[in-house]
């Protein structure tokens, strides 16, 4: 469920990037697969280079969302509680940033 919520936030964040994307998707219901692919590729081709990376991330989230949701549903209640507790800790500022973890690991395992 957490992954689904994250994915939905990503999609709604991205919709303003492509003006009229929602309308475009609603109007394409009657198209065959080949026509739809061409329209999608044309829309992607019209994106600015800085938006391509963001779109790629949203696309990967969409493609992987079913797998991630299935994985979430397959874990135990105890595992879910652990994930929820970890998220609460991070939200309250008790986490360590990625940069800090990398810095500590490089210092610990450097060959100086």
FILUMBA-450848 format. One line per 3 residues: number of its first residue (from 1); for each residue x negated, y negated, z negated of C-alpha. Coordinates in nm, 2 decimals. Layout:
N
NUM) X,Y,Z ~ ... .
% end
This chain:
112
1) 0.00,0.00,0.00 ~ -0.29,-0.24,-0.08 ~ -0.44,-0.18,0.26 .
4) -0.10,-0.24,0.43 ~ -0.06,-0.57,0.24 ~ -0.41,-0.68,0.34 .
7) -0.34,-0.59,0.70 ~ -0.02,-0.78,0.70 ~ -0.20,-1.09,0.56 .
10) -0.46,-1.06,0.83 ~ -0.20,-1.04,1.11 ~ 0.00,-1.34,0.98 .
13) -0.32,-1.53,0.94 ~ -0.41,-1.46,1.30 ~ -0.08,-1.53,1.47 .
16) -0.14,-1.91,1.49 ~ -0.47,-1.83,1.67 ~ -0.29,-1.72,1.98 .
19) 0.00,-1.96,2.04 ~ 0.32,-1.78,2.12 ~ 0.18,-1.44,2.04 .
22) 0.50,-1.33,1.86 ~ 0.71,-1.45,2.14 ~ 0.48,-1.28,2.39 .
25) 0.52,-0.95,2.20 ~ 0.89,-0.98,2.18 ~ 0.93,-1.05,2.56 .
28) 0.71,-0.75,2.65 ~ 0.95,-0.48,2.53 ~ 1.07,-0.41,2.89 .
31) 0.72,-0.38,3.04 ~ 0.56,-0.05,3.13 ~ 0.22,0.04,2.97 .
34) 0.01,-0.08,3.26 ~ 0.18,-0.42,3.27 ~ 0.15,-0.46,2.90 .
37) -0.22,-0.38,2.90 ~ -0.28,-0.64,3.17 ~ -0.09,-0.90,2.98 .
40) -0.28,-0.82,2.66 ~ -0.61,-0.83,2.83 ~ -0.52,-1.17,2.99 .
43) -0.43,-1.31,2.64 ~ -0.76,-1.18,2.50 ~ -0.95,-1.32,2.79 .
46) -0.81,-1.67,2.72 ~ -0.94,-1.67,2.36 ~ -1.23,-1.90,2.26 .
49) -1.55,-1.71,2.19 ~ -1.52,-1.78,1.81 ~ -1.18,-1.63,1.80 .
52) -1.28,-1.30,1.98 ~ -1.46,-1.18,1.66 ~ -1.16,-1.25,1.45 .
55) -0.93,-1.08,1.69 ~ -1.16,-0.77,1.70 ~ -1.14,-0.75,1.32 .
58) -0.76,-0.77,1.33 ~ -0.75,-0.51,1.60 ~ -0.97,-0.27,1.40 .
61) -0.75,-0.33,1.10 ~ -0.44,-0.25,1.30 ~ -0.59,0.07,1.46 .
64) -0.73,0.19,1.12 ~ -0.43,0.09,0.91 ~ -0.24,0.42,0.95 .
67) -0.55,0.62,0.83 ~ -0.61,0.39,0.54 ~ -0.25,0.40,0.43 .
70) -0.25,0.78,0.45 ~ -0.57,0.78,0.24 ~ -0.41,0.56,-0.02 .
73) -0.11,0.78,-0.04 ~ -0.32,1.09,-0.09 ~ -0.52,0.97,-0.39 .
76) -0.40,1.05,-0.75 ~ -0.22,0.82,-0.98 ~ -0.54,0.80,-1.19 .
79) -0.74,0.69,-0.89 ~ -0.48,0.43,-0.80 ~ -0.50,0.29,-1.15 .
82) -0.87,0.27,-1.13 ~ -0.85,0.08,-0.80 ~ -0.59,-0.15,-0.95 .
85) -0.81,-0.21,-1.26 ~ -1.11,-0.29,-1.04 ~ -0.91,-0.54,-0.83 .
88) -0.79,-0.71,-1.15 ~ -1.15,-0.73,-1.27 ~ -1.26,-0.89,-0.94 .
91) -0.97,-1.13,-0.95 ~ -1.07,-1.24,-1.30 ~ -1.42,-1.32,-1.19 .
94) -1.59,-1.02,-1.35 ~ -1.73,-0.88,-1.03 ~ -2.08,-0.91,-0.88 .
97) -2.12,-1.06,-0.54 ~ -2.25,-0.86,-0.25 ~ -2.54,-1.09,-0.21 .
100) -2.64,-1.04,-0.58 ~ -2.62,-0.66,-0.55 ~ -2.84,-0.66,-0.24 .
103) -3.09,-0.90,-0.41 ~ -3.12,-0.66,-0.71 ~ -3.15,-0.35,-0.49 .
106) -3.42,-0.51,-0.27 ~ -3.61,-0.62,-0.58 ~ -3.58,-0.27,-0.74 .
109) -3.68,-0.08,-0.43 ~ -3.92,-0.31,-0.26 ~ -4.26,-0.17,-0.17 .
112) -4.47,-0.46,-0.30 .
% end
